[in-house]
Amino acid sequence: MGTEETFYWDPYDPRFTPDPYPAYRRLRDEAPLYYNEKHDFYAVGRYEDVERCLPDWQTFSSARGNILEFVKSGIVMPTGTLIFEDPEIHDIHRRLLARVFTPRRIAELEPRVREFCARTLDPLVGRDRFDLVESVAIDMPMRVIGMLFGIPDADLAALRDSADESLRTEAGGQMDLRGGAGLSNEMFGDYIDWRREHPSDDLMTMLMTAEFEDENGRWRTLTRDEVLIYCTVVAGAGNETTGRLIGWIASVLAEHPDQRRELVDDPSLIKNAVEEVLRHQSPGPFAARYVTRDVEIHGRTVPEGSAMMLVLAAANRDERRYPDPDRFDIHRKVGQHLAFGVGAHYCLGAALARLEGRVALEELLRRFPSWEVDWDGARLAQTSTVRGWETLPLVLR
């Protein structure tokens, strides 16, 4: 076993992308409070530590962003950037979106999501292979965003590519924060202006017309710029991670064909299988925070002004929380995993992501009960915010 001096972990280093979990185990065991001198940040990876830090926004603030590059940059976040805010302003803005992400509205989307899967997968029946990312995972999340916003399907590809590009990095590189790294995507502007003249029963109309009491006690509606930021944040947050989840579902089940057969024979197990994939291969592996005061962790002081990385993917495989944590098991009693966070910033779209993952798996298994992955043709995406498949060729048999 090494010591903290010999242990090294770097979220930008592509050497860790294929399999970061041995490093995460060392992080938990050897360096429960880790400091990376090269990039000047601290990190914790034990479940207990991450679970304690996430809801403590007074100490571990999101106001400077939840991505390491943002926290380190000192960029001032525009109002309405929900995931980059702390209470009480965060709570005001979250309540607006919570009016849309209700269980009823999410449930109403299921038939349309299922219809998209059927329309996409049916033409693939009879083939001997296809790329799941290209065929389903890259399109489904933005199609669902389009359903929420009322944006025509024909225009969604450009919006998706724009959102993806703002998150993409070269191997070993960091996000380009010039221009705010896509915090405000003007591509939504035309739809906002059109919807103002043609209101409908969609998220965009609701955002433009909902009255709320702002942080200054004034009742008002959102400005155009605020609506634009809301749309950008929802589209960005919901697109990358959900697409990666669908890819992980297929790749993990390819490695566990016996468990996949159980899902074919008993689809009632699918819901818990999706939870186990979220725990086992968390699409959003870490969240960054700004440390607002000196805080002691594992007997050492993390100074005020530091950047802290909360390694969700490491926490989700902590043997202190989960027996035999590296084993994938669709029967596991997963409980509260941390893939969607916890506390005030718990992912508002978690129910929607779960729905998309479940429906995609149900429809995939219905048509293709067995597949393998062409691992030589599979490629992991390299970004500093999410981890998942860029290409995932499935070989059918």
C-alpha positions in Angstrom: 0.0 0.0 0.0 1.2 3.5 -0.8 0.9 6.7 1.1 -0.8 10.0 0.2 2.6 11.2 -1.1 2.7 8.4 -3.6 -1.0 8.3 -4.5 -2.1 10.6 -7.4 -5.5 11.2 -8.9 -6.3 13.8 -11.5 -9.8 14.2 -13.0 -8.2 15.6 -16.2 -5.7 12.7 -16.7 -7.0 10.4 -19.5 -5.1 7.5 -17.9 -7.9 7.3 -15.3 -10.8 7.4 -17.8 -11.0 3.7 -18.8 -11.2 2.4 -15.1 -11.0 5.0 -12.4 -12.2 2.7 -9.6 -8.8 1.3 -8.4 -7.7 5.0 -7.9 -11.0 5.7 -6.1 -10.4 2.8 -3.8 -7.0 4.2 -2.9 -8.5 7.6 -2.5 -11.0 6.2 0.1 -8.4 4.1 1.9 -5.1 6.0 1.7 -6.1 9.6 1.2 -9.6 10.2 2.7 -8.8 13.9 2.4 -6.7 14.2 -0.8 -5.0 17.3 -2.0 -4.0 17.7 -5.7 -1.1 20.2 -5.8 -1.0 20.4 -9.6 -4.6 21.7 -9.9 -4.9 23.0 -6.3 -8.0 21.2 -5.1 -9.0 18.9 -2.3 -11.1 15.8 -2.7 -13.1 13.3 -0.6 -14.4 9.9 -1.8 -15.9 8.1 1.2 -19.7 7.8 1.2 -20.0 9.2 4.7 -17.9 12.3 3.8 -19.6 13.0 0.4 -23.0 12.5 1.9 -22.2 15.0 4.7 -20.6 17.6 2.5 -23.3 17.7 -0.3 -26.1 19.2 1.8 -23.8 21.6 3.7 -24.1 24.5 1.3 -23.1 27.0 4.0 -19.6 25.4 4.0 -19.4 23.8 0.5 -21.0 26.4 -1.7 -22.3 26.0 -5.3 -22.4 29.7 -5.9 -19.1 29.6 -7.9 -20.2 26.6 -9.9 -20.2 22.8 -9.4 -17.5 22.1 -12.0 -13.8 22.5 -10.9 -12.9 24.8 -13.8 -15.7 27.2 -12.8 -14.9 27.1 -9.1 -11.2 27.9 -9.8 -12.0 30.6 -12.4 -13.9 33.0 -10.1 -16.4 33.7 -12.9 -19.5 35.4 -11.6 -22.5 33.2 -12.3 -25.6 34.9 -13.9 -28.8 34.7 -11.9 -31.0 31.7 -12.7 -28.1 29.3 -13.1 -29.9 27.0 -10.7 -27.2 24.4 -10.2 -24.7 27.2 -9.5 -26.6 28.8 -6.7 -27.1 28.4 -3.0 -30.2 28.9 -0.9 -32.2 31.2 -0.6 -31.9 32.4 -4.2 -31.5 28.8 -5.3 -34.7 27.8 -3.6 -36.6 30.6 -5.3 -35.4 29.5 -8.8 -35.8 25.8 -8.1 -39.4 26.2 -7.0 -40.2 27.6 -10.5 -38.8 24.6 -12.3 -40.4 22.2 -9.7 -43.8 23.3 -11.0 -42.8 21.5 -14.3 -40.9 18.5 -13.0 -44.0 17.1 -11.2 -44.7 13.4 -11.0 -47.8 13.9 -13.1 -46.0 15.7 -15.9 -43.1 13.3 -15.9 -45.5 10.3 -16.1 -47.3 12.0 -19.0 -44.0 12.0 -21.0 -43.6 8.2 -20.8 -45.8 7.2 -23.8 -43.9 9.8 -25.9 -40.5 8.5 -24.8 -41.6 4.9 -25.4 -42.9 5.9 -28.9 -39.5 7.5 -29.7 -37.7 4.3 -28.6 -40.0 2.1 -30.8 -39.6 4.4 -33.8 -35.8 4.3 -33.4 -35.3 0.7 -32.6 -37.8 -1.0 -34.9 -35.8 -0.3 -38.1 -32.8 -1.9 -36.4 -34.5 -5.3 -35.9 -32.8 -7.8 -38.2 -29.4 -6.1 -38.2 -26.4 -7.9 -36.8 -25.0 -4.7 -35.1 -25.7 -1.0 -34.5 -24.2 1.8 -32.4 -26.5 2.4 -29.4 -25.1 5.8 -28.7 -25.6 7.0 -32.3 -29.0 5.3 -32.6 -30.6 6.1 -29.2 -28.5 7.5 -26.4 -27.3 10.6 -28.2 -30.9 11.6 -29.3 -33.3 10.5 -26.6 -32.4 13.1 -23.9 -32.6 16.1 -26.2 -35.8 14.7 -27.8 -37.3 14.7 -24.2 -36.0 18.2 -23.6 -37.7 19.2 -26.9 -40.9 17.7 -25.6 -40.7 19.8 -22.4 -39.8 23.0 -24.3 -42.0 22.5 -27.4 -39.0 22.7 -29.8 -39.4 20.9 -33.2 -37.4 17.7 -33.6 -35.7 19.1 -36.7 -33.9 21.7 -34.6 -32.8 19.5 -31.7 -29.6 18.2 -33.2 -28.1 21.6 -33.4 -29.1 22.4 -29.8 -27.6 19.0 -28.7 -24.3 19.5 -30.5 -24.1 23.0 -29.0 -24.7 21.8 -25.5 -22.2 18.9 -25.9 -19.5 21.1 -27.3 -19.5 23.4 -24.3 -18.7 20.4 -22.0 -16.1 18.6 -24.2 -12.4 18.7 -23.5 -9.4 17.2 -25.2 -7.6 14.4 -23.3 -6.0 15.8 -20.3 -7.5 19.3 -21.0 -10.0 21.5 -19.2 -13.2 23.2 -20.3 -12.8 26.4 -22.3 -14.6 29.0 -20.1 -14.3 31.9 -22.6 -17.8 33.2 -23.2 -19.1 31.5 -20.1 -18.8 27.9 -21.4 -22.3 27.8 -22.7 -24.0 29.1 -19.6 -26.4 31.0 -21.9 -27.1 29.4 -25.2 -28.6 32.0 -27.6 -29.9 29.2 -29.8 -32.9 29.1 -27.4 -33.5 32.8 -28.0 -35.5 32.4 -31.2 -37.8 29.9 -29.5 -38.3 32.2 -26.5 -39.2 35.1 -28.8 -41.6 32.9 -30.8 -43.2 31.4 -27.7 -43.9 34.9 -26.3 -46.2 35.4 -29.3 -47.5 31.8 -29.4 -47.9 30.5 -25.8 -48.5 26.8 -25.3 -48.6 24.2 -22.5 -44.8 23.7 -22.3 -41.9 24.6 -20.0 -40.8 27.6 -22.0 -44.2 29.3 -21.8 -44.4 28.5 -18.1 -41.0 30.1 -17.5 -42.0 33.2 -19.3 -45.4 33.6 -17.6 -44.9 32.3 -14.1 -45.0 35.0 -11.4 -42.8 34.6 -8.4 -41.4 36.6 -5.4 -37.7 37.3 -6.0 -35.0 37.6 -3.5 -35.8 41.3 -3.1 -39.4 40.6 -2.2 -40.7 41.8 -5.6 -43.4 39.9 -7.5 -42.4 39.6 -11.1 -41.8 37.2 -14.1 -38.4 36.1 -15.4 -36.6 38.3 -17.8 -35.7 37.0 -21.3 -32.1 36.5 -20.2 -33.2 34.6 -17.2 -35.5 32.3 -19.3 -32.6 31.8 -21.7 -30.3 30.7 -18.8 -33.0 28.4 -17.4 -33.4 26.7 -20.8 -29.7 26.3 -21.2 -29.1 24.8 -17.8 -32.0 22.3 -18.1 -30.9 21.3 -21.6 -27.3 20.9 -20.6 -27.9 19.1 -17.3 -30.4 16.7 -18.8 -28.7 15.9 -22.0 -25.2 14.6 -21.3 -25.8 12.6 -18.1 -28.9 10.8 -19.3 -27.3 9.8 -22.6 -24.4 8.4 -20.8 -26.7 6.4 -18.4 -28.3 4.6 -21.4 -24.8 3.7 -22.7 -23.8 2.3 -19.3 -26.9 0.3 -19.0 -26.1 -1.5 -22.3 -22.4 -2.0 -21.6 -22.8 -3.2 -18.0 -25.5 -5.7 -19.0 -23.3 -7.0 -21.9 -20.7 -7.9 -19.2 -23.4 -9.6 -17.1 -25.5 -11.7 -19.6 -27.0 -13.9 -16.8 -28.5 -10.8 -15.1 -29.7 -9.5 -18.4 -31.5 -12.7 -19.0 -33.2 -12.3 -15.6 -34.4 -8.9 -16.8 -35.8 -10.4 -20.0 -37.6 -13.0 -18.0 -38.8 -10.6 -15.3 -39.1 -7.0 -16.4 -40.2 -5.9 -12.9 -36.5 -6.1 -12.0 -35.6 -3.4 -14.5 -36.3 -0.4 -12.2 -33.9 -1.6 -9.6 -31.3 -2.6 -12.3 -31.3 1.1 -13.4 -30.5 2.2 -9.9 -27.7 -0.3 -9.7 -26.2 1.0 -12.9 -26.4 4.5 -11.5 -24.5 3.4 -8.5 -22.0 1.1 -10.3 -21.2 3.5 -13.2 -22.3 7.0 -12.1 -22.5 9.2 -15.3 -21.6 12.3 -13.3 -18.6 11.1 -11.3 -17.9 14.2 -9.3 -19.2 17.6 -8.1 -17.0 20.6 -7.1 -17.7 23.1 -4.4 -16.2 26.3 -3.1 -15.1 26.1 0.6 -16.5 29.2 2.4 -14.7 28.7 5.8 -11.9 26.7 7.3 -13.2 23.2 7.9 -11.5 20.2 9.5 -11.8 16.9 7.6 -9.9 13.7 8.8 -7.8 15.8 11.2 -6.6 18.3 8.6 -7.8 21.8 7.9 -9.2 22.7 4.4 -8.7 26.4 4.2 -11.4 28.9 3.3 -11.3 29.7 -0.5 -10.3 26.1 -1.5 -11.9 24.1 -4.2 -13.3 20.7 -3.0 -14.1 17.8 -5.3 -16.8 15.5 -4.0 -16.2 12.2 -5.8 -19.7 10.7 -6.1 -18.5 7.7 -8.1 -16.0 6.8 -5.4 -18.6 7.2 -2.7 -21.0 4.9 -4.6 -18.5 2.1 -4.5 -17.5 2.6 -0.8 -17.3 -0.8 0.9 -18.2 1.0 4.1 -21.6 1.5 2.6 -22.1 -1.3 0.1 -20.9 -4.9 0.6 -18.7 -6.1 -2.3 -19.2 -2.7 -4.0 -17.4 -3.4 -7.3 -19.8 -6.2 -8.0 -22.8 -5.4 -10.2 -26.0 -6.9 -8.8 -29.5 -6.1 -10.1 -30.9 -7.6 -6.8 -28.8 -5.3 -4.6 -30.8 -3.1 -2.1 -29.2 0.1 -3.4 -30.9 2.6 -1.1 -29.7 6.2 -1.3 -26.9 6.3 -3.8 -25.3 9.6 -4.6 -25.4 9.6 -8.4 -28.0 12.4 -8.3 -26.5 14.1 -5.3 -28.4 14.8 -2.0 -29.7 17.9 -0.2 -30.8 21.2 -1.8 -29.1 20.4 -5.1 -30.5 16.9 -5.5 -31.0 16.6 -9.2 -34.4 18.0 -10.2 -34.5 15.8 -13.3 -33.7 12.6 -11.5 -37.2 11.1 -12.0 -37.0 12.0 -15.7 -33.6 10.4 -16.1 -34.8 7.3 -14.4 -37.8 7.1 -16.7 -35.7 7.5 -19.8 -33.3 4.8 -18.6 -36.1 2.4 -17.7 -38.0 2.8 -20.9 -34.9 2.6 -23.1 -33.9 -0.7 -21.4 -37.5 -2.1 -21.6 -37.7 -1.4 -25.3 -34.2 -2.6 -26.0 -34.7 -5.9 -24.2 -38.1 -6.4 -25.9 -36.4 -6.4 -29.3 -32.9 -7.5 -28.5 -32.7 -9.9 -25.6 -29.0 -10.6 -26.1 -26.1 -8.6 -27.3 -22.3 -8.2 -27.0 -20.2 -5.1 -27.3 -17.5 -4.6 -29.9 -15.1 -3.3 -27.4 -12.5 -2.5 -30.0 -15.0 -0.1 -31.6 -16.2 1.3 -28.3 -14.8 4.7 -27.2 -15.3 6.5 -23.9 -16.1 10.2 -24.0 -13.5 12.5 -22.5 -15.0 15.4 -20.6 -14.2 16.9 -17.2 -17.9 16.6 -16.1 -19.3 13.3 -17.2 -18.0 9.8 -18.0 -19.6 7.6 -20.6 -19.6 6.1 -24.0 -19.0 8.2 -27.1 -19.5 5.1 -29.3 -20.9 1.8 -28.2 -21.3 -0.8 -31.1 -23.6 -3.6 -30.1 -23.2 -7.0 -31.8 -26.5 -8.8 -31.9 -26.9 -12.6 -31.6 
